[in-house]
Amino acid sequence: ILSSQKQNPLGKMCDKIVRQSDGKMTVTESIDERICFDMHFDEQSLKNSITPPEMQSLSQLFQQLHLGSFSSSLKILDIKSYFYYKILFPLLCVLAFIAPCPECLGFRRHIPTFMIYLLAIAFLFCFLLLLQATLTLSKSHIVNPLLLILTPWALALYFFSKKYARI
């Protein structure tokens, strides 16, 4: 048991474990109480290590992003994945508003307005599923999280910028 509330944490029922030359680990000493002078805890780091990245705020993820900027550990890749996902997700509202605009600006009798909005909602649903899929793939650490999460946004920007260029 380790108490992290004090300046110098107090460990109770501590075991000293030593690796033998053959690779086995054995307990060499058992101590009832020990003060760990060289061990220091940061309360925010402890909370961040317990809380999964999907439950953390953008500011918490941003602080952790700089701590492991040169690391490629699985935890840092998860943090990067959720940071990029959460920072780009509010753009979905902008996309929902701007995407059907080129179709609504031109009046055509053969496409009813209801159908335009129905297709826009279907597109947003599919786009949201695609974003969830990219987040899942980026958590599996197959591809760089930034590249994977930016790909659907780049495709949507390309597709809708062509429509706006025609207007």
C-alpha positions in Angstrom: 0.0 0.0 0.0 1.4 3.4 -1.0 0.1 6.7 0.3 0.7 9.5 -2.1 -0.8 12.3 0.1 2.4 13.4 1.7 5.5 15.1 0.4 7.4 11.8 1.0 5.1 8.9 0.3 4.8 6.2 3.0 4.8 2.6 1.8 3.3 -0.2 4.0 4.1 -3.9 3.6 6.9 -3.3 1.0 8.9 -6.0 -0.6 12.3 -5.6 -2.1 12.5 -7.7 -5.3 15.8 -8.5 -7.0 16.3 -10.2 -10.4 18.7 -13.1 -10.2 21.3 -13.9 -12.8 19.1 -16.6 -14.3 16.3 -14.1 -14.9 14.0 -15.1 -12.0 12.8 -12.4 -9.6 12.9 -13.2 -5.9 11.8 -11.3 -2.7 14.9 -10.5 -0.7 13.5 -8.2 2.0 10.1 -7.4 3.5 9.5 -4.1 5.3 6.4 -3.1 7.3 6.7 0.6 6.7 9.1 2.6 4.5 9.3 6.3 3.7 10.1 6.8 0.0 12.2 10.0 -0.1 13.0 9.9 -3.8 9.4 9.3 -5.0 7.2 12.3 -5.9 3.7 12.3 -7.3 1.9 14.9 -9.4 -1.8 14.8 -8.6 -2.8 15.8 -12.1 -0.6 13.1 -13.7 -2.1 10.5 -11.4 -5.6 11.6 -12.4 -4.8 11.6 -16.1 -3.2 8.1 -15.9 -6.4 6.7 -14.3 -8.9 8.5 -16.5 -9.1 7.1 -20.1 -8.4 9.5 -22.9 -12.0 9.5 -24.2 -13.1 10.9 -20.8 -10.5 13.7 -20.7 -11.0 17.3 -21.8 -9.1 18.8 -24.7 -6.8 20.8 -22.4 -5.9 17.7 -20.5 -5.1 15.8 -23.7 -3.1 18.8 -25.0 -0.9 18.8 -21.8 -0.3 15.1 -22.2 0.5 15.5 -25.9 3.6 17.6 -25.2 4.8 15.2 -22.5 5.1 12.4 -25.0 5.8 14.2 -28.2 8.9 12.1 -29.0 7.4 8.9 -27.7 5.5 6.3 -29.7 4.0 4.4 -26.8 0.5 3.0 -27.2 -0.8 5.4 -24.5 0.5 8.5 -26.3 -1.0 7.2 -29.6 -4.3 6.9 -27.9 -4.0 10.4 -26.5 -3.1 11.7 -30.0 -6.1 9.9 -31.5 -8.6 11.3 -29.1 -7.0 14.8 -29.2 -7.3 15.0 -33.0 -10.8 13.5 -33.0 -12.1 15.9 -30.4 -10.5 19.0 -31.9 -12.0 18.3 -35.4 -15.4 17.0 -34.2 -17.0 20.5 -33.8 -16.4 21.0 -37.5 -19.2 18.6 -38.1 -21.7 21.3 -37.3 -20.2 23.6 -39.9 -20.3 20.7 -42.4 -23.9 20.1 -41.6 -24.8 23.7 -42.4 -22.6 24.2 -45.4 -22.9 20.8 -47.2 -26.5 21.2 -48.5 -26.2 24.9 -49.4 -25.1 24.5 -53.0 -28.1 22.2 -53.7 -30.5 24.6 -51.9 -29.2 27.7 -53.8 -30.3 26.5 -57.2 -34.1 26.0 -57.7 -34.9 22.8 -59.5 -38.4 21.3 -59.8 -37.2 17.7 -60.0 -35.5 17.6 -56.6 -37.7 18.5 -53.7 -36.3 20.4 -50.7 -37.3 17.6 -48.4 -35.1 15.1 -50.3 -32.1 17.5 -50.2 -32.3 17.7 -46.4 -33.0 13.9 -46.1 -29.9 13.2 -48.1 -27.9 15.7 -46.1 -28.9 14.0 -42.9 -28.0 10.6 -44.4 -24.6 12.0 -45.4 -24.0 13.3 -41.9 -24.9 9.9 -40.4 -22.5 8.1 -42.8 -19.8 10.7 -42.2 -20.2 10.3 -38.4 -19.8 6.5 -38.9 -16.7 7.1 -41.0 -15.3 9.3 -38.2 -15.9 6.6 -35.6 -14.2 4.1 -37.9 -11.2 6.2 -38.3 -11.0 6.7 -34.5 -11.2 3.0 -34.0 -8.5 2.4 -36.6 -6.2 5.1 -35.1 -6.6 3.5 -31.7 -5.4 0.2 -33.2 -2.1 1.9 -34.0 -1.9 0.8 -37.6 -1.6 4.2 -39.2 -0.5 7.6 -38.0 -3.6 9.0 -36.0 -3.3 12.5 -37.6 -3.3 11.2 -41.1 -6.1 8.8 -40.5 -8.4 11.2 -38.8 -7.8 14.0 -41.3 -8.6 11.9 -44.3 -12.4 12.0 -44.1 -12.2 15.8 -43.5 -10.0 16.3 -46.5 -12.3 14.2 -48.7 -15.3 16.2 -47.5 -13.5 19.5 -48.1 -12.5 18.4 -51.6 -16.0 17.2 -52.5 -17.9 20.3 -51.2 -15.3 22.8 -52.5 -15.9 21.5 -56.0 -19.6 22.2 -55.6 -18.9 25.7 -54.3 -16.5 26.3 -57.1 -19.3 25.6 -59.6 -21.6 28.2 -58.1 
